[in-house]
Amino acid sequence: MMDEVRDLLKLILPVEETRRVSYEELFHEYLGINPFQLDHPHFLEVCTQHQVPLPQDLEVADSSPEEWLDFLMGMLIEPKLGQDHLLFVDDFPATQSSLAQTHPEDSQKTLRFEVYYQGKELGNGYTELRDAEEQKRRMENENQLRLETGKTVLPLDPHLQTAMEQGLPACAGIAMGFDRILMLAAGLDSLDQVQSFSWKRC
């Protein structure tokens, strides 16, 4: 699927070079840390080193590792990605991929990827999880974390669960940011410029 996405984007965007890197390699490259072993003191240390102001809810130890990683990715890594090439980031943590199939060689990772260009995420794709028991376990773990951090519990999708139990066929897909792709292809710098009715004009 990454090859198909690459071929499509090369037809639209002024880019030739493509690079592929794992989520773990990305954090090593930009921050010198292992995202699968990050604890709260280390997270705070990284933020201090890079002089990043922290939102109050992440200053406390009962915030989740997924929130720490999302923050580091968004603030320190993502804006630098794919400045002159398409960058595919794969093997995302299972804790950030509740509907993606587990990696066959490492249960901490999943068959999920994102694609970036000029510091913008253009797509998020994965191979669908088809194991009903694994899906239920992940949702229970995610909801436990949501409870512990004061968030609303998410209901289990009964239709998806039934499909998995009855034998969901192998499948994969990607959600792509069409507005972002159009903006970059046109050499513009604002989504407002490519939307008929932007949020500001609604």
C-alpha positions in Angstrom: 0.0 0.0 0.0 2.9 2.4 0.7 4.1 1.8 -2.8 0.7 2.8 -4.3 0.5 5.9 -2.1 4.0 6.9 -3.2 3.1 6.5 -6.8 -0.1 8.5 -6.4 1.6 11.4 -4.5 4.4 11.5 -7.1 1.8 12.2 -9.8 0.5 15.1 -7.8 3.4 16.7 -5.8 6.7 18.0 -7.1 8.8 15.3 -5.4 11.0 12.5 -6.6 12.8 11.1 -3.5 11.2 8.8 -1.0 12.4 7.6 2.3 11.1 5.0 4.7 11.9 4.9 8.5 10.3 3.1 11.5 8.7 5.1 14.3 11.4 3.9 16.7 14.2 5.0 14.3 12.5 8.4 13.9 12.6 9.0 17.7 16.2 7.9 17.9 17.2 10.1 15.0 15.5 13.3 16.2 15.5 13.0 20.0 17.9 10.2 20.8 15.3 8.2 22.7 13.5 4.9 22.5 9.8 5.6 22.3 9.0 2.1 23.6 10.9 2.7 26.9 9.9 6.4 27.6 9.0 7.2 31.2 7.7 10.5 32.6 11.0 11.8 34.1 12.7 11.1 30.8 9.9 12.8 28.9 10.2 15.9 31.1 14.0 15.9 30.6 13.6 15.8 26.8 11.1 18.7 26.9 13.5 20.7 29.1 16.5 20.0 26.8 14.5 21.3 23.8 13.0 24.2 25.7 9.4 23.1 24.9 6.7 24.6 27.1 4.5 21.9 28.5 0.7 22.0 28.8 -0.3 21.5 32.5 -1.9 18.1 32.0 1.4 16.6 30.7 3.4 17.8 33.7 1.8 15.2 35.9 3.0 11.6 36.1 -0.5 10.1 35.6 -0.6 11.4 32.0 -0.1 8.5 29.5 2.9 7.6 27.4 0.8 7.9 24.3 0.2 11.6 25.2 3.9 12.1 25.7 4.8 10.6 22.4 2.1 12.5 20.5 3.3 15.7 22.1 7.0 15.1 21.2 6.0 14.0 17.7 3.9 17.1 17.1 6.2 19.7 18.6 9.7 18.4 17.9 9.6 15.9 15.1 6.7 16.3 12.6 7.5 19.9 11.5 10.9 18.7 10.3 9.8 15.7 8.3 10.0 15.3 4.6 11.2 18.8 3.7 12.4 17.7 0.2 11.1 14.2 0.0 8.2 11.9 0.8 8.8 10.3 4.2 7.0 7.1 5.2 7.0 6.3 8.9 5.9 2.7 9.8 5.8 0.2 12.7 3.8 2.4 15.0 3.3 1.4 18.7 0.4 -0.9 19.3 -0.8 1.6 22.0 -1.3 4.2 19.2 -2.9 1.8 16.7 -6.1 0.3 18.2 -7.4 -1.0 14.9 -4.2 -2.0 13.2 -2.8 -5.5 12.9 0.0 -6.5 15.3 3.4 -6.7 13.7 4.3 -10.4 13.0 7.8 -9.9 14.5 7.1 -7.6 17.4 3.9 -7.4 19.5 4.8 -3.9 20.6 4.3 -2.6 17.1 1.7 -2.7 14.4 1.3 -2.6 10.6 0.5 1.1 10.5 2.2 3.9 8.7 2.0 7.7 8.1 3.3 9.7 5.2 4.8 13.2 5.4 5.9 15.9 3.1 7.2 19.4 4.0 6.3 18.9 7.7 2.7 17.9 7.0 1.1 14.5 7.6 -0.6 13.5 4.3 -2.0 10.1 5.2 -2.5 7.5 7.8 -2.9 3.9 6.8 -2.8 0.4 8.2 -3.6 -3.3 7.8 -6.8 -4.0 9.7 -6.8 -6.0 12.9 -9.0 -9.1 12.4 -8.6 -10.7 15.9 -11.8 -10.1 17.9 -10.2 -10.9 21.2 -7.2 -8.7 20.6 -9.4 -5.9 19.6 -11.5 -6.2 22.8 -8.3 -6.3 24.9 -7.0 -3.2 23.3 -10.2 -1.3 23.8 -10.3 -2.3 27.4 -6.8 -1.2 27.9 -7.4 2.1 26.1 -10.6 2.8 28.2 -8.7 2.0 31.4 -6.2 4.7 30.5 -8.9 7.1 29.6 -10.6 6.5 33.0 -7.3 7.1 34.7 -6.8 10.4 32.9 -10.4 11.7 33.3 -11.5 11.1 29.8 -14.8 9.6 28.4 -14.8 5.9 27.9 -15.3 4.8 24.3 -17.9 2.1 23.5 -16.9 -1.1 21.7 -18.2 -1.2 18.2 -20.5 -4.2 18.1 -20.7 -4.4 14.3 -16.9 -4.4 14.0 -16.6 -7.0 16.7 -19.1 -9.2 15.0 -17.4 -8.9 11.7 -14.1 -10.0 13.3 -15.7 -12.9 15.0 -17.3 -14.1 11.8 -14.1 -13.9 9.8 -13.2 -10.4 8.5 -11.2 -10.8 5.3 -7.7 -9.4 5.1 -7.9 -5.7 4.3 -6.1 -2.4 4.6 -6.7 1.2 3.8 -5.5 4.8 4.2 -7.1 8.1 5.1 -5.5 10.9 3.1 -5.6 14.7 3.7 -6.8 15.8 0.3 -6.9 19.5 1.3 -3.3 19.4 2.5 -2.2 17.6 -0.7 -3.9 20.1 -2.8 -2.4 23.0 -0.9 1.1 21.6 -1.3 0.6 20.8 -5.0 -0.5 24.4 -5.6 2.4 25.9 -3.7 0.1 27.6 -1.2 0.6 27.9 2.5 -3.0 27.9 4.0 -5.8 25.4 3.8 -8.2 28.3 3.6 -6.8 28.9 0.1 -8.0 25.5 -1.2 -11.3 25.1 0.6 -14.6 26.4 -0.7 -15.8 26.9 2.9 -13.1 27.0 5.4 -13.7 26.9 9.2 -13.2 30.7 9.3 -15.9 31.2 6.6 -18.5 28.7 7.8 
